[in-house]
């Protein structure tokens, strides 16, 4: 208040001044940054859910198409662990390919949005590894149901039906 009065006294009458504390501008800027962060978080979580649903659908379709093969494997003595490894290996291949392409695109996106990152380099190895680990764990997590369905393949029923 005193600063505003002092400025009014020093400046000509036609000049208008507004004095606001730094914390008001800082609070406004932080609220804006927080809202932008929430938008990116929402979009990221929606993308993760969509990717998980897509991978689940692809893996379910793949397991459904290969049920005859799984039944034959069970009939000749394959254990459920072998079928788990087959399904999870296919899922891991797709997830690794997708995350590798995503990491490559992330380098370019990091250059575009790097100004909004405080204290983090857009190509920070730790951040990329954490993101990769989250994506791979979600990818392998959604493949549990199709892998369980593959291990429960009844050779007699499936071979009789085809």
N, C-alpha and C positions, 0 to 999 in steps of 0.2 A: 504494500500500500504506500509506504514512504517512497519507494523507488518510482512508482507511478506519478506521485505528486511532484517529485523532483523533476522528472522528465517533462511533465506538463508545464512547470515553471520555466524550464530552459528552452523549450521548443516554441515556435510561433503558434498562435491560436488556431491556424488552419490545420496543423498537424495533429493526427490522432495516434495515440499510443495504447497499446494493450500490454499489460505485464501479467504473465502467468508463471507459476512456479515450474521448474524443470520437471518435477515429478508428474505433473499433469500431462505434459507431452509424452513423457516416458511411459506412463500408464496407458495412454491411448495407443502408442506404438506397440507395446507388449500385448494389449488386447487384440490388436490387428494380427500380430504374428501368431498368437495363440489360435485365433480363428482360422488362419491359413493352415496352421499345423493340424488342426482338427479335420479340416477338409482333406488334406493329404492322407491323414491316418484313416479316415473313412473310406477314401478311394482305395487305399492300399489293402485294407481289410476286405473290402468287397472284391477286389481283384484276387486276393488269396482264396476267398471262399469260392469264387467262380472257377478258379484254376483247380481247386480241390474237387469240386463237383464234376468238372470236365474229365479230370483224370480218373475219378471213380467210375464215371460212365464208360470211358474207354476201356478201363481194366475189367469192368463187369462184362462188357460186350466181348472182350478178348477171351475171358475165362469161359463165357457161355459158348463161344465158337470152338474152343479147344476142349470141351468136356469129354468128347469121345477119346481124344488123345490122353487126357488125364485118366479116364476109365481104363484104357489099355495099359497105361503105366502102372496103375494100381493092380490090375489083373496079373501083370508079370512080376509083381513084387516091389514096386516102388513104395517107399514109406512116405508118410505125410510131410516129413521134413524136406524131401526132394521136391514135392509139389509146391511147398511154401517158397523154396529157393527159386523155382522156375518163375512163379508169379511175381515175387518181389524183385527178382533180377530184371524182368521186363519193365516193372514199374520204375525201378531205379535208373534204367537206361533212359526212359522217357523223361524222368525228372531231371537227371543230370544234363541231358541235351537242352531241356527248356531253361534250366537255371544258367547254363553256360551262355545261351543266347541272351537271357535276361541280364546277366552280368556284363556282357559286351555292350548291350544297349544302355545299361546303367552308367557305364563310363561316359557315354555321350550325354546322357541326361544330367549327370553330375556336373558336367561342364556348363550346361545351360542354367541349372538351378544352384550352382555352387555358391553364389553370393548370399543365398538365404541360409547357408549352413554355418553355424557359429562354432568354431573350435574343432571342426571336422573337415578333413580333406575329402573332396568328392570321391577320391580313389583310395579311401582308408581301408586297409586290408582287414582290420578287425571287424569293421562294420559290414563289409562284404561277406566275410566268413560267417558272421552271425546270421545275416540274411539268408545265406546259402543253407546253413544248418536248419533254420526255421522252415524253409521251403522243402528241404529234403525230408524232414521229420513229418511235416504235414502230408507230403506226397506218399510216404511209406505208411503213414497212419490210415489214409483213406483206402489203402489196398488190403487192409486186413480182412474185410468182409469178402471181397472176391477170392482172396487166398483161402479163406475158410471154406467157401463154396467149392473150390477146386479140391481141397483135401477130403471133402465129404462125397466125392463122386462114387456112386455105387456102380461098379462095372457091369453087373448083371442087368440092372435096369436100363442103363444108358445104351449098352450094346443091343439090348432087345428092342429098344425104341427106335433104333436107326436101321 
